[in-house]
Amino acid sequence: MCHTGKNVSSVCGGWRLSRRLQPLLLAAIGCVLFSGVPATIRAAGGEKLFAKNCTICHGNDGKAQSNYAKKIGVKDLAASKATDGEIEKQVAEGKTDAEGKVKMPPFKDRLTAEEIKSLIPVVKAFRK
C-alpha cells in the first residue's frame, strides 16, 4: 500500500519503480556481498587450480619459501607486478631463463584458456 491506501502498483507506480531500480539494487547487493570476499574465492575455480598446479613451487601463500622453490629461484608472487596479460602469457607459455633453461613449465596443454584466466586474480591476490 502507498500513502493513498491503495495498491502500490496501480496507483503509486511502485511496481514499475522497483522494476526500474531492480538492476541497480542487484548490483549494489552484489558489491556488498562480494566486497569482503577475497578474489581467490571469486575466481572461477582459480583457487582450486592454483592449489593443484602451482603450490608445489609457489606454496600455499604464493611466497615460494620452500627449500625447493628457493633452490630453483621460484618467484614470490607477493612481489609480482605483472599485468593480467603478462600473468596469462607466463602461465600459458611458461618461463625460461637467459640460457633457455625452463624456470616454469607451460600450462597451455594442461589448462584451458579460461582456466588460465581464472588464475589471474588468484596470483594478484598474493600481492602486498
Contacts in CASP RR format, 6 or more apart in sequence:
PFRMAT RR
TARGET T0000
AUTHOR 0000-0000-0000
METHOD contacts of the structure
MODEL  1
MCHTGKNVSSVCGGWRLSRRLQPLLLAAIGCVLFSGVPATIRAAGGEKLF
AKNCTICHGNDGKAQSNYAKKIGVKDLAASKATDGEIEKQVAEGKTDAEG
KVKMPPFKDRLTAEEIKSLIPVVKAFRK
1 7 0 8 1.000
1 8 0 8 1.000
2 8 0 8 1.000
2 11 0 8 1.000
2 12 0 8 1.000
2 14 0 8 1.000
3 12 0 8 1.000
4 11 0 8 1.000
4 12 0 8 1.000
5 11 0 8 1.000
6 12 0 8 1.000
8 14 0 8 1.000
8 15 0 8 1.000
9 15 0 8 1.000
9 16 0 8 1.000
34 42 0 8 1.000
38 125 0 8 1.000
39 121 0 8 1.000
39 122 0 8 1.000
39 124 0 8 1.000
39 125 0 8 1.000
40 46 0 8 1.000
40 47 0 8 1.000
40 50 0 8 1.000
40 121 0 8 1.000
40 122 0 8 1.000
40 125 0 8 1.000
41 47 0 8 1.000
42 121 0 8 1.000
43 118 0 8 1.000
43 119 0 8 1.000
43 120 0 8 1.000
43 121 0 8 1.000
43 122 0 8 1.000
44 114 0 8 1.000
44 118 0 8 1.000
45 115 0 8 1.000
45 118 0 8 1.000
46 115 0 8 1.000
46 118 0 8 1.000
46 119 0 8 1.000
46 121 0 8 1.000
46 122 0 8 1.000
47 122 0 8 1.000
49 111 0 8 1.000
49 115 0 8 1.000
49 118 0 8 1.000
49 119 0 8 1.000
49 122 0 8 1.000
50 58 0 8 1.000
50 119 0 8 1.000
50 122 0 8 1.000
50 123 0 8 1.000
51 60 0 8 1.000
53 107 0 8 1.000
53 110 0 8 1.000
53 111 0 8 1.000
54 62 0 8 1.000
54 119 0 8 1.000
55 62 0 8 1.000
57 64 0 8 1.000
57 66 0 8 1.000
57 68 0 8 1.000
57 69 0 8 1.000
57 72 0 8 1.000
57 74 0 8 1.000
57 104 0 8 1.000
58 64 0 8 1.000
58 69 0 8 1.000
58 74 0 8 1.000
58 75 0 8 1.000
58 77 0 8 1.000
59 65 0 8 1.000
59 66 0 8 1.000
59 69 0 8 1.000
61 78 0 8 1.000
61 126 0 8 1.000
62 76 0 8 1.000
62 77 0 8 1.000
62 78 0 8 1.000
62 126 0 8 1.000
63 76 0 8 1.000
63 77 0 8 1.000
63 78 0 8 1.000
63 126 0 8 1.000
64 70 0 8 1.000
64 73 0 8 1.000
64 74 0 8 1.000
64 75 0 8 1.000
64 76 0 8 1.000
64 77 0 8 1.000
65 76 0 8 1.000
68 74 0 8 1.000
72 103 0 8 1.000
73 103 0 8 1.000
74 103 0 8 1.000
74 104 0 8 1.000
77 123 0 8 1.000
77 126 0 8 1.000
77 127 0 8 1.000
78 126 0 8 1.000
78 127 0 8 1.000
78 128 0 8 1.000
79 127 0 8 1.000
79 128 0 8 1.000
80 87 0 8 1.000
80 123 0 8 1.000
80 124 0 8 1.000
80 126 0 8 1.000
80 127 0 8 1.000
81 127 0 8 1.000
82 90 0 8 1.000
82 123 0 8 1.000
84 120 0 8 1.000
84 124 0 8 1.000
85 120 0 8 1.000
87 119 0 8 1.000
87 120 0 8 1.000
87 123 0 8 1.000
87 124 0 8 1.000
88 116 0 8 1.000
88 117 0 8 1.000
88 120 0 8 1.000
90 104 0 8 1.000
91 107 0 8 1.000
91 111 0 8 1.000
91 116 0 8 1.000
91 119 0 8 1.000
91 123 0 8 1.000
92 106 0 8 1.000
92 107 0 8 1.000
92 108 0 8 1.000
92 113 0 8 1.000
92 116 0 8 1.000
93 106 0 8 1.000
93 108 0 8 1.000
94 102 0 8 1.000
94 103 0 8 1.000
94 104 0 8 1.000
94 105 0 8 1.000
94 106 0 8 1.000
94 107 0 8 1.000
95 102 0 8 1.000
95 103 0 8 1.000
95 104 0 8 1.000
96 102 0 8 1.000
96 103 0 8 1.000
97 103 0 8 1.000
107 116 0 8 1.000
108 116 0 8 1.000
111 119 0 8 1.000
END
